[in-house]
């Protein structure tokens, strides 16, 4: 039986073992998948130990995605673009390969929600790892323009500089007044019960407000968006499941259906 894992610190809260065991059952694949708490200064050692015990692949979460990027022998284009790896596997020649499924996970979820990305102008809030990883796949999906706004403007500028003119950086105060059909919150503000302090003007044409975080209640950003009259809101549960489904596909060549697993997770969360 093949062994997989998710590495993080902390890791106790991870839904990945549940998600991947459900995917394995659905696809009739025999595998194990466990949560691995790696020491903050010991990710590489933990990974090598895991491989020594027969590990075939892993997901990598906070704070190890950049370390996994440095560890991999071969990087996919999307991992290179993101500067981070969330999926590791060993290929037939024994090379350690690093990929990143976060961005296509978001794109898959937006497609599932029926949002038309082709030609869209969108507002992306936050300039941390979560934001960096999704810009390339959003552009590849046909988005015309991404306004990347961050509390600390310099971090948004640094990210925008690695893309073309379709990505424009600014502070929250200087967001251009455009018709944003989609506003994505990629900040971690919800973890401290806050929302990004942007003007309600930017929500006027928004048909979908998306928060990469998820939880039993709508995040502060989603609650605020709803109060501004935004018709559709979605949290990051679908993105979590979709990035996991893409990782499963890389490892096993089968792409699971996320809907039944989402229903189970929602039942657990609420
Ligand atoms: P991640 O990898 O999850 O993106 P990160 O790299 O620590 O985490 O980035 C966190 C992001 O959330 C940053 O864009 C941060 O803004 P700053 O760069 O100004 O610090 C943003 N953030 C966190 N708390 C916030 C808050 N209360 N309001 C607005 N932005 C916030």
Boltz pocket constraint, residues with backbone or C-beta under 6 A from the ligand:
constraints:
  - pocket:
      binder: B
      contacts: [[A, 125], [A, 126], [A, 127], [A, 128], [A, 129], [A, 130], [A, 131], [A, 150], [A, 151], [A, 152], [A, 155], [A, 186], [A, 187], [A, 188], [A, 189], [A, 192], [A, 194], [A, 195], [A, 196], [A, 197]]
      max_distance: 6.0
